[in-house]
Amino acid sequence: MKITIDTDICKKKGKDVDLVLYLISLLSGSKITVNTFEKARQQGLIKFEQMYDRRFPFPETVSISDTGAYIIEGVLADSTIRNITNEHYLELANKLREIFPAGKKPGYAYTWRDSTDCIVDRLKKFTLRYGEYSDEEIIDATKRYVNSFNGDYQYMQLLKYFIWKNKVTGGETERQSQLAAYLEDDEEVMKINHDWDVTLC
């Protein structure tokens, strides 16, 4: 069973998303129960502040963990993006990797380009969140970003973080994408911030 949900349509029909997801779990024969919460807790897919107590199995402060977000975004991307083949993403990923310098970023243990599989994963999740762009647009935006540093790459992001990265501010996780900014030609966002936070997401 393949299921696509538009949260705006849920609102238009006067149904909360949690209710829709519960009904889908029943329809698909995989009912959401307390055991669902337990599985998520045990696998580290959720996080919450207060001490866990089995008498109150659903703490109100539950939020998704980084691991949980990574997994569900991967499932959604692979399930939703059907008109673009994996081979297509592989080809695009390799073209983007060629634009970035080879080797490791000075002072860091990470390579500029990362692995092809990592970039493919990032591109799929980028498409899921920001929509589809042509290869030419993405390649052009990437070239403009790299060229903007004029060969001095000290403050340039790694390729995977250029595509998107998570930045935690005040306890809240925010998705940021220089690629999206360059694709949208947002001059304010595109200004290079030499104090850019390169903390791992």
C-alpha positions as CSV (number, residue, x, y, z in Angstrom):
1,M,0.0,0.0,0.0
2,K,1.3,3.4,-1.0
3,I,-0.1,6.4,1.0
4,T,0.4,10.1,0.3
5,I,-0.9,12.6,2.8
6,D,-1.3,16.3,2.3
7,T,-1.6,18.0,5.8
8,D,-3.4,21.0,4.2
9,I,-6.1,18.7,2.8
10,C,-6.5,17.1,6.3
11,K,-7.2,20.6,7.7
12,K,-9.7,21.4,4.9
13,K,-11.6,18.2,5.7
14,G,-11.6,19.2,9.4
15,K,-9.6,16.1,10.5
16,D,-6.4,16.4,12.6
17,V,-3.3,14.7,11.2
18,D,-2.9,12.4,14.2
19,L,-6.5,11.2,13.7
20,V,-5.8,10.6,10.0
21,L,-2.6,8.7,10.7
22,Y,-4.4,6.5,13.3
23,L,-7.2,5.7,10.8
24,I,-4.5,4.8,8.2
25,S,-2.8,2.5,10.8
26,L,-6.2,0.7,11.1
27,L,-6.7,0.6,7.4
28,S,-3.3,-0.9,6.8
29,G,-3.6,-3.5,9.5
30,S,-0.9,-2.0,11.7
31,K,-2.8,-0.4,14.6
32,I,-1.1,2.4,16.6
33,T,-1.0,1.3,20.3
34,V,1.0,1.8,23.4
35,N,3.4,-0.8,22.0
36,T,4.0,1.6,19.1
37,F,5.3,4.2,21.6
38,E,7.4,1.5,23.3
39,K,9.0,0.5,20.0
40,A,9.8,4.1,19.2
41,R,11.2,4.7,22.7
42,Q,13.4,1.6,22.7
43,Q,14.8,2.3,19.3
44,G,15.7,5.9,20.2
45,L,13.3,7.4,17.6
46,I,11.7,9.8,20.0
47,K,12.7,11.9,22.9
48,F,10.9,13.5,25.9
49,E,11.9,15.5,28.9
50,Q,10.1,14.0,31.9
51,M,10.9,10.7,33.5
52,Y,9.2,7.8,31.6
53,D,6.4,6.2,33.7
54,R,4.5,3.2,32.3
55,R,1.4,4.5,34.1
56,F,1.4,7.4,31.7
57,P,2.7,5.9,28.4
58,F,2.3,9.0,26.3
59,P,4.2,12.0,27.7
60,E,3.0,15.3,26.3
61,T,6.5,16.6,25.5
62,V,7.4,13.8,23.1
63,S,9.3,14.9,20.0
64,I,11.0,13.1,17.2
65,S,14.8,12.4,17.7
66,D,17.4,13.1,15.0
67,T,17.5,9.3,14.3
68,G,13.7,9.2,14.0
69,A,13.7,12.2,11.7
70,Y,16.4,10.7,9.5
71,I,14.6,7.4,9.2
72,I,11.1,8.8,8.5
73,E,12.4,11.4,6.0
74,G,14.1,8.6,4.1
75,V,11.0,6.5,4.0
76,L,8.9,9.5,2.8
77,A,11.4,10.5,0.2
78,D,11.8,7.0,-1.2
79,S,8.0,6.5,-1.1
80,T,7.0,9.9,-2.6
81,I,9.6,10.7,-5.2
82,R,8.6,8.1,-7.8
83,N,9.2,10.0,-11.1
84,I,13.0,10.3,-10.5
85,T,15.0,7.1,-10.6
86,N,17.8,6.3,-8.1
87,E,20.2,6.2,-11.1
88,H,19.2,9.8,-11.9
89,Y,20.1,10.9,-8.3
90,L,23.4,8.9,-8.5
91,E,24.4,10.8,-11.7
92,L,23.4,14.2,-10.2
93,A,25.2,13.4,-6.9
94,N,28.4,12.7,-8.8
95,K,28.2,15.8,-10.8
96,L,27.8,17.9,-7.6
97,R,30.7,16.1,-6.0
98,E,32.9,17.0,-8.9
99,I,32.2,20.7,-8.3
100,F,33.4,20.6,-4.7
101,P,37.2,20.3,-3.9
102,A,38.6,16.8,-3.3
103,G,40.0,15.7,0.0
104,K,39.2,16.8,3.6
105,K,38.2,20.3,4.7
106,P,41.3,21.7,6.5
107,G,41.0,21.2,10.3
108,Y,38.1,18.7,10.0
109,A,37.9,15.0,9.7
110,Y,35.2,15.2,7.0
111,T,35.7,15.3,3.2
112,W,34.2,18.1,1.1
113,R,32.3,15.7,-1.1
114,D,31.3,12.9,1.2
115,S,30.2,9.6,-0.3
116,T,27.9,9.3,-3.3
117,D,25.3,7.5,-1.2
118,C,25.3,10.3,1.4
119,I,24.7,13.0,-1.3
120,V,22.0,10.9,-3.0
121,D,20.2,10.6,0.4
122,R,20.5,14.4,0.9
123,L,19.2,15.2,-2.6
124,K,16.1,13.0,-2.1
125,K,15.3,14.6,1.2
126,F,15.9,18.0,-0.3
127,T,13.4,17.3,-3.1
128,L,10.9,16.1,-0.5
129,R,11.1,19.3,1.4
130,Y,11.8,22.0,-1.2
131,G,10.3,20.5,-4.3
132,E,11.8,19.4,-7.6
133,Y,14.3,21.5,-9.6
134,S,16.0,20.6,-12.8
135,D,19.6,19.1,-12.8
136,E,20.8,22.2,-14.6
137,E,19.4,24.5,-12.0
138,I,20.9,22.5,-9.1
139,I,24.3,22.3,-10.8
140,D,24.3,26.0,-11.7
141,A,23.4,26.9,-8.1
142,T,26.2,24.7,-6.8
143,K,28.8,26.2,-9.1
144,R,27.7,29.7,-8.1
145,Y,28.1,28.8,-4.4
146,V,31.6,27.3,-4.8
147,N,32.8,30.1,-7.1
148,S,31.6,32.7,-4.7
149,F,34.5,31.8,-2.4
150,N,37.1,32.6,-5.1
151,G,39.3,29.6,-4.1
152,D,39.4,30.4,-0.4
153,Y,37.2,27.6,1.0
154,Q,37.8,28.2,4.8
155,Y,34.2,29.1,5.5
156,M,32.6,27.1,2.8
157,Q,30.2,24.3,3.9
158,L,30.7,20.7,3.0
159,L,28.6,19.6,0.1
160,K,26.1,17.7,2.2
161,Y,25.5,20.7,4.5
162,F,25.2,23.0,1.4
163,I,22.3,20.9,0.3
164,W,20.7,21.1,3.8
165,K,21.7,20.9,7.4
166,N,20.0,21.1,10.8
167,K,20.8,24.0,13.1
168,V,19.6,23.9,16.7
169,T,18.6,27.3,18.0
170,G,17.1,27.7,21.5
171,G,16.4,24.0,21.7
172,E,14.5,24.0,18.4
173,T,15.9,22.3,15.3
174,E,15.7,24.3,12.1
175,R,16.4,23.0,8.6
176,Q,18.6,25.4,6.5
177,S,19.7,25.0,2.9
178,Q,22.1,27.2,1.0
179,L,21.2,25.3,-2.1
180,A,17.5,26.3,-1.7
181,A,18.6,29.9,-1.2
182,Y,20.7,29.9,-4.4
183,L,17.9,28.2,-6.4
184,E,15.5,30.9,-5.2
185,D,18.1,33.7,-5.9
186,D,17.5,35.1,-2.4
187,E,20.3,37.7,-2.2
188,E,19.9,38.2,1.5
189,V,20.2,34.5,2.3
190,M,22.9,34.0,-0.2
191,K,25.3,36.4,1.4
192,I,28.2,34.4,2.6
193,N,28.4,34.5,6.4
194,H,32.0,33.8,7.4
195,D,30.8,32.9,10.9
196,W,28.5,30.2,9.5
197,D,27.9,27.5,12.0
198,V,29.5,24.2,10.8
199,T,28.4,22.1,13.7
200,L,27.4,18.6,12.7
201,C,23.7,18.0,12.2
